[in-house]
Amino acid sequence: LSTAVTGRELNKEVVKMVKRAYALAPPFVAPLSSAAAAATADEHAMEVHQTVQRVTVAAAARDTRAALVVTAARLDVPGNTDGAVIIAPRATNDLVPSPWLTPIGEYDVEVPMGRTLVTLKVTAQDPRHTRSVHVTVTRASFAVNASLSNLVTHVVPGRRLPTMVPAFSPTVLVYRVNITYDDDAVEVTPTA
């Protein structure tokens, strides 16, 4: 589930929620063939768009007597000593395929810019047996360069190029353009 702020209305954010599946690399292959079967990989990664604020992980232990704990920890944060945050599951009507038929829970994970490590740890009824799967979610950063590469002005009618003072520079924020009495408007074309 991804959420994106799409605008502001009456001083309140307008948020659009879109459900979209993201692919894990390598793909997760559920070990459902037998009790002794194991997943082919324990480390996975996925990249999400910069507007995604939250991802939903659907997971379940094969055995109803086993405990599944999902945690998330922010990576790439200097001095981060917060540790992992435990995520509470939301029940669904979905089940792991037969013969297991254990309920699948959904876990909402907030993803700040950068990397977030999501750990899914299953502890068997005998607590000496555990298995963890790690998913590193990378949320792309917004571009940090907000400068213009060019700025052109035209007067209407005629598309005459008036003199812009000072000449364009990405570091200059204020310009002056002299127009004549016959000019109806100034058309400004910025280029990012």
Helices and strands as residue ranges (DSSP letters): E 2-9, E 12-18, E 43-48, E 54-59, E 67-74, E 85-87, E 89-95, E 103-110, E 114-123, E 130-139, E 150-156, E 164-165, E 176-177, E 185-191
